[in-house]
Amino acid sequence: AAVRAAGYALELWRRRASRAATRRHTSIALVDALAPFYASDNSDAVSGPLVWSGLNVRLHDDRALGYLLFGGWGSVARGSIHGVVGESGSGKTTLLHVLGGTRSKLGSRGLIDGSVSGPTAARIKLVLQFPALLPHFTVAETLSFAIDAHAPFWYAYAERNLLLGALLDALALRRVADARIGDPAAVVHRGLSSGERKRLSLALGLIRAPHFLLADEPTTGLDALTAASVMSLLRTLADELNIGVLVTLHAPSRAVLNTLDTLTHLHRGYVVYSGSPAVVDLEGSLIALARASPDAAADLARATEVRRRTASDRLGA
């Protein structure tokens, strides 16, 4: 029995090593395909971090209604991954929209103030959690159109096909390349799953060759292996192409947290922690905040789910 168990463990290790090598190969292929997009950049105009401080977002003038964000601060440097965690409604998505420039005001009496600064010529791309995609196009057609629209004029047809293939492989979309995107609200012919739609949206964001990529919960709804694979890809792109990545995360596993350089924890619009993800007890801090919250039952349930996912991830590692 011991011999069989050892043999099974060895085979499992070999399979994991093979999958890791495959993911590494597809990530490097995507790096090689995207590298020409950055070749003409003026290094001085796109260098430096994206920094925000004193960021306040309020829906109305009445302070009693509270803030979506209050005194938010942080930064993400080129070549690094910064994670933002927090319970639902903590302000993660609002922060990304403000930094991405898609939300400059909130109604007639809304308020956004504070400081956001970064390189003058840097391209900042926001990848939405629920992207708007054309339902009647296939995955390959959508990516091909985006590549034709945004690739440099000298980018040859063969190189465009290589980029298309690299995106399909790196984001595990090869299997659904010829499937129509569909409408998630439809009763029939719903098309892609939510995870596939998120990975397609991420691929479209990468085609824009951003210097700063802002991704709203790219791992939510994905299984542990796919979530770790997506974050590993972002880690490779940050390292090899010097992209600054800012991701919001909901109930991240330890494998996902290990890919981050820095971490910010938001709670009801406030920054309660900012620093290294290696030294923070994320699960414990979530539970402590949940117990101090008026909505303790719902918050504690979410914190318990974080602990369960992290424990299962460690057992499977």
Disulfide bonds with the S-S distance in Angstrom:
none
